[in-house]
Amino acid sequence: MKKINFFAGPAILAQEVLEEASKSALSFGDMGLSILEISHRSKQFVAVMDEAKALVKELLEVPDEYEILFLSGGASSQFYMTAMNILGEDDTAGYLDTGSWSSKAIKEAKLFGEVNVVASSKDKNYSYIPKGYEIPEDLKYLHLTSNNTIFGTEIFEWPKTKVPYIADMSSDIFSRSIDVSKFSVIYAGAQKNMGPAGVTLVIVRKDVLGKVDRKIPTMLNYQTHIDKDSSFNTPPVYPIYVSMLTLRWIKNNGGIAAMEKRNIEKANLLYDEIDRNSKFVGTAAKEDRSRMNVCFLVKDESHTEAFLADCAEAGCVGVKGHRSVGGFRASIYNAMPKSGVQTLVEVMKNFEDKNA
Ligand SMILES: *Cc1c(COP(=O)(O)O)cnc(C)c1O
């Protein structure tokens, strides 16, 4: 039986994408070779790279002042690459601390310039998004984690400021529409909502580059990858290919607007059940509840294993919560069908009946 994949990442991919990717792993197009064994300089792969870029540009309506890059090193490498490339030694960057990933970004930025943590939700175990804090106007950028994969919170109202944002969108990129023009950099590890592990999408505004005095190693300089079309060295060919297939899938299924609509429906379905069901309770502040990672607890903690066993029996895997929140986390990215969420809701209903 095909399981229903609620893992936070690497995460669910669309079935059609997996089928096409499997075929190409054996024989890619009419090349008579696997995509795993072709040159990144072949015209066939260059076409894949070009299509992936064009799809990102089209789906997110990326303005012409931006470059779209496919890099390796994960979102974690972007924690330092963003600061290294953009934050001068005498500059100050603002960081909103909304969870473990934000904290890691803050730690790396401090290596390169001044960091002002404008607000934090650490006081309540990152269960909400801070609001109403001061944002100095002289910040080089304001770094945000748009969706907190671990704590299940998401930024729906972007802070009101003229300071450009830099955002880690690893777990909600392509899930909803965004105004790219407000950002200096957007980055996202592929393995949540875009593809398999091994590639990181970076969207960078060209005019923010080249302004710091420090020496930047060639591979860590965004300009290198802009000049060489993300192929200065061997790019992660297969992850880029599977990401391209996923972007095609998003386009063929109505684009970002359709994804967003469906994601809202799926999230409402699950949160409504969490609120209705007498056995469960959500962990995130209601107005900040993530549409991608739904975190909840069973009120009687001794029932945790029993509920996970019920989930497993229904084919729902990856529901166990992250250790820093406990309980459960259902990740319901773009590729999760509504029927998958409905199955989980049924398991919750039956659990309540059984334990009445
Ligand atoms: C998973 C995740 C990361 C880390 O990504 P890597 O690609 O493993 O470095 C960073 N930020 C967020 C929001 C994530 O969900």
The ligand as an SDF file (V2000), in Angstrom:
LIG
                    3D

 15 15  0  0  0  0  0  0  0  0999 V2000
   14.5800   22.3630    6.5190 C   0  0  0  0  0  0  0  0  0  0  0  0
   14.7920   23.8170    6.7230 C   0  0  0  0  0  0  0  0  0  0  0  0
   16.0650   24.3960    6.6800 C   0  0  0  0  0  0  0  0  0  0  0  0
   17.3350   23.5840    6.4910 C   0  0  0  0  0  0  0  0  0  0  0  0
   17.4420   23.1870    5.2120 O   0  0  0  0  0  0  0  0  0  0  0  0
   18.7340   22.3730    4.6910 P   0  0  0  0  0  0  0  0  0  0  0  0
   18.4590   22.3130    3.2240 O   0  0  0  0  0  0  0  0  0  0  0  0
   18.6970   21.0510    5.3740 O   0  0  0  0  0  0  0  0  0  0  0  0
   19.9370   23.1520    5.0420 O   0  0  0  0  0  0  0  0  0  0  0  0
   16.1740   25.7630    6.8390 C   0  0  0  0  0  0  0  0  0  0  0  0
   15.0830   26.5260    7.0310 N   0  0  0  0  0  0  0  0  0  0  0  0
   13.8470   26.0110    7.0910 C   0  0  0  0  0  0  0  0  0  0  0  0
   12.6810   26.9140    7.2860 C   0  0  0  0  0  0  0  0  0  0  0  0
   13.6620   24.6440    6.9370 C   0  0  0  0  0  0  0  0  0  0  0  0
   12.4260   24.1220    6.9860 O   0  0  0  0  0  0  0  0  0  0  0  0
  1  2  1  0
  2  3  1  0
  2 14  2  0
  3  4  1  0
  3 10  2  0
  4  5  1  0
  5  6  1  0
  6  7  2  0
  6  8  1  0
  6  9  1  0
 10 11  1  0
 11 12  2  0
 12 13  1  0
 12 14  1  0
 14 15  1  0
M  END
$$$$
